[in-house]
């Protein structure tokens, strides 16, 4: 028994309908995921970026000041050590 073109077309239509029905939950899930990304994740990432960038710039600007302070502290340690040694000898 050979299938006619009409039979093949009917089978094709049935398969299309079945495939659409099977894919609809997946499409719905994808839509929900897109909405979550758009409404929840993107704003949170934006907020993180808005807070991170200014903080990073402040830290970047503070590096030379920190390095200078570290150098000053090293000098102060040496001076204090020398003064402590001199005071030890005096007393």
Backbone as CSV, one residue per row, in Angstrom:
resi,resn,N_x,N_y,N_z,CA_x,CA_y,CA_z,C_x,C_y,C_z
1,UNK,0.834,-1.178,0.000,0.000,0.000,0.000,0.878,1.240,0.000
2,UNK,0.756,2.035,-0.995,1.542,3.256,-1.122,0.740,4.429,-0.574
3,UNK,1.474,5.325,0.048,0.821,6.509,0.602,0.706,7.577,-0.486
4,UNK,-0.415,8.244,-0.473,-0.615,9.311,-1.455,-0.020,10.602,-0.912
5,UNK,0.062,11.575,-1.790,0.558,12.884,-1.362,-0.319,13.472,-0.263
6,UNK,-1.623,13.251,-0.373,-2.536,13.747,0.651,-2.263,13.066,1.995
7,UNK,-1.968,11.758,1.952,-1.642,11.020,3.178,-0.366,11.586,3.811
8,UNK,0.649,11.789,2.967,1.914,12.323,3.472,1.741,13.730,4.038
9,UNK,0.925,14.538,3.376,0.651,15.885,3.851,-0.085,15.853,5.190
10,UNK,-1.033,14.939,5.331,-1.774,14.805,6.588,-0.846,14.362,7.714
11,UNK,0.038,13.411,7.422,1.009,12.945,8.416,1.929,14.097,8.812
12,UNK,2.386,14.845,7.828,3.257,15.987,8.088,2.556,17.015,8.974
13,UNK,1.298,17.288,8.686,0.529,18.240,9.497,0.359,17.746,10.926
14,UNK,0.081,16.454,11.064,-0.058,15.881,12.405,1.248,15.984,13.185
15,UNK,2.361,15.696,12.508,3.665,15.799,13.161,3.960,17.247,13.552
16,UNK,3.620,18.194,12.687,3.816,19.614,13.002,3.014,20.010,14.236
17,UNK,1.763,19.590,14.283,0.905,19.904,15.433,1.483,19.298,16.709
18,UNK,1.905,18.052,16.621,2.486,17.359,17.779,3.771,18.045,18.230
19,UNK,4.600,18.406,17.275,5.861,19.064,17.592,5.613,20.422,18.247
20,UNK,4.676,21.197,17.709,4.334,22.493,18.307,3.861,22.319,19.747
21,UNK,3.021,21.302,19.967,2.500,21.047,21.313,3.621,20.670,22.273
22,UNK,4.576,19.891,21.789,5.693,19.475,22.627,6.656,20.633,22.898
23,UNK,6.798,21.512,21.926,7.741,22.629,22.067,7.172,23.797,22.872
24,UNK,5.854,23.881,22.975,5.249,25.031,23.657,5.718,25.185,25.104
25,UNK,5.794,24.114,25.899,6.307,24.296,27.272,7.748,24.810,27.295
26,UNK,8.539,24.355,26.348,9.926,24.831,26.270,9.943,26.306,25.906
27,UNK,9.122,26.710,24.963,9.035,28.124,24.590,8.575,28.964,25.779
28,UNK,7.610,28.442,26.530,7.128,29.161,27.714,8.249,29.320,28.744
29,UNK,9.016,28.250,28.943,10.141,28.319,29.889,11.171,29.353,29.427
30,UNK,11.464,29.359,28.147,12.425,30.319,27.603,11.912,31.740,27.806
31,UNK,10.634,31.947,27.573,10.045,33.280,27.769,10.172,33.693,29.234
32,UNK,9.879,32.758,30.143,9.986,33.056,31.576,11.433,33.375,31.962
33,UNK,12.371,32.633,31.409,13.783,32.883,31.690,14.190,34.253,31.179
34,UNK,13.746,34.598,29.984,14.057,35.925,29.427,13.489,37.024,30.314
35,UNK,12.281,36.825,30.795,11.667,37.819,31.689,12.443,37.942,32.995
36,UNK,12.865,36.809,33.548,13.668,36.840,34.775,14.978,37.587,34.545
37,UNK,15.610,37.299,33.433,16.867,37.981,33.120,16.627,39.482,32.994
38,UNK,15.599,39.844,32.272,15.317,41.263,32.024,14.892,41.996,33.296
39,UNK,14.029,41.361,34.091,13.451,42.053,35.247,14.256,41.911,36.532
40,UNK,14.968,40.811,36.697,15.658,40.564,37.962,17.180,40.638,37.849
41,UNK,17.723,39.917,36.913,19.180,39.770,36.851,19.849,41.026,36.292
42,UNK,19.354,41.552,35.185,19.971,42.743,34.589,19.991,43.926,35.551
43,UNK,18.883,44.239,36.233,18.946,45.372,37.172,19.942,45.142,38.310
44,UNK,20.042,43.912,38.779,20.991,43.630,39.859,22.427,43.770,39.374
45,UNK,22.702,43.305,38.167,24.042,43.469,37.596,24.347,44.947,37.395
46,UNK,23.360,45.701,36.928,23.531,47.138,36.736,23.846,47.825,38.068
47,UNK,23.132,47.440,39.106,23.368,48.005,40.426,24.770,47.677,40.920
48,UNK,25.189,46.438,40.723,26.553,46.051,41.104,27.584,46.880,40.350
49,UNK,27.377,47.040,39.061,28.320,47.812,38.247,28.345,49.268,38.686
50,UNK,27.172,49.829,38.970,27.114,51.225,39.398,27.859,51.442,40.710
51,UNK,27.847,50.448,41.582,28.556,50.570,42.855,30.021,50.190,42.736
52,UNK,30.328,49.256,41.867,31.699,48.770,41.749,32.606,49.801,41.096
53,UNK,32.151,50.409,40.025,33.005,51.318,39.257,33.484,52.495,40.106
54,UNK,32.595,53.206,40.820,33.107,54.305,41.641,34.060,53.828,42.745
55,UNK,33.750,52.691,43.345,34.627,52.159,44.388,35.986,51.796,43.804
56,UNK,35.984,51.183,42.651,37.252,50.811,42.010,38.075,52.050,41.684
57,UNK,37.415,53.101,41.236,38.131,54.348,40.938,38.704,54.966,42.206
58,UNK,37.942,54.917,43.305,38.453,55.431,44.583,39.675,54.632,45.022
59,UNK,39.600,53.313,44.909,40.734,52.472,45.300,41.945,52.763,44.427
60,UNK,41.690,52.946,43.148,42.767,53.238,42.209,43.460,54.546,42.584
61,UNK,42.677,55.551,42.948,43.243,56.839,43.349,43.980,56.739,44.679
62,UNK,43.555,55.822,45.545,44.137,55.702,46.879,45.470,54.955,46.879
63,UNK,45.777,54.238,45.827,47.010,53.432,45.799,48.259,54.284,46.030
64,UNK,48.448,55.392,45.314,49.653,56.191,45.579,49.703,56.722,47.019
65,UNK,48.555,57.110,47.533,48.516,57.601,48.909,48.886,56.483,49.881
66,UNK,48.380,55.286,49.634,48.717,54.140,50.479,50.203,53.829,50.429
67,UNK,50.761,53.855,49.228,52.188,53.577,49.074,53.015,54.621,49.812
68,UNK,52.586,55.869,49.722,53.279,56.946,50.422,53.186,56.744,51.929
69,UNK,52.008,56.377,52.400,51.835,56.137,53.835,52.701,54.964,54.302
70,UNK,52.804,53.927,53.489,53.638,52.785,53.861,55.098,53.206,53.964
71,UNK,55.537,54.038,53.027,56.917,54.517,53.068,57.133,55.359,54.328
72,UNK,56.178,56.225,54.656,56.282,57.048,55.868,56.335,56.179,57.117
73,UNK,55.534,55.134,57.161,55.506,54.235,58.324,56.853,53.526,58.467
74,UNK,57.422,53.103,57.360,58.745,52.451,57.424,59.788,53.406,57.997
75,UNK,59.745,54.653,57.556,60.684,55.654,58.078,60.439,55.860,59.572
76,UNK,59.173,55.975,59.963,58.841,56.163,61.369,59.314,54.989,62.217
77,UNK,59.199,53.768,61.698,59.671,52.587,62.435,61.174,52.679,62.688
78,UNK,61.904,53.075,61.641,63.356,53.185,61.788,63.715,54.260,62.806
79,UNK,63.060,55.411,62.728,63.349,56.509,63.657,63.004,56.104,65.078
80,UNK,61.843,55.452,65.248,61.439,55.019,66.592,62.430,53.999,67.134
81,UNK,62.869,53.087,66.280,63.852,52.091,66.716,65.147,52.785,67.138
82,UNK,65.614,53.733,66.341,66.837,54.465,66.685,66.666,55.242,67.990
83,UNK,65.537,55.905,68.138,65.286,56.664,69.364,65.194,55.734,70.571
84,UNK,64.562,54.581,70.386,64.468,53.614,71.482,65.850,53.152,71.904
85,UNK,66.720,52.899,70.910,68.092,52.468,71.220,68.852,53.576,71.963
86,UNK,68.682,54.821,71.521,69.346,55.942,72.175,68.825,56.117,73.598
87,UNK,67.511,55.984,73.792,66.953,56.095,75.134,67.432,54.976,76.033
88,UNK,67.585,53.784,75.490,68.104,52.636,76.259,69.514,52.944,76.754
89,UNK,70.343,53.547,75.874,71.726,53.856,76.244,71.760,54.951,77.302
90,UNK,70.875,55.894,77.237,70.850,57.010,78.186,70.426,56.512,79.570
91,UNK,69.468,55.612,79.607,68.950,55.190,80.917,69.691,54.044,81.503
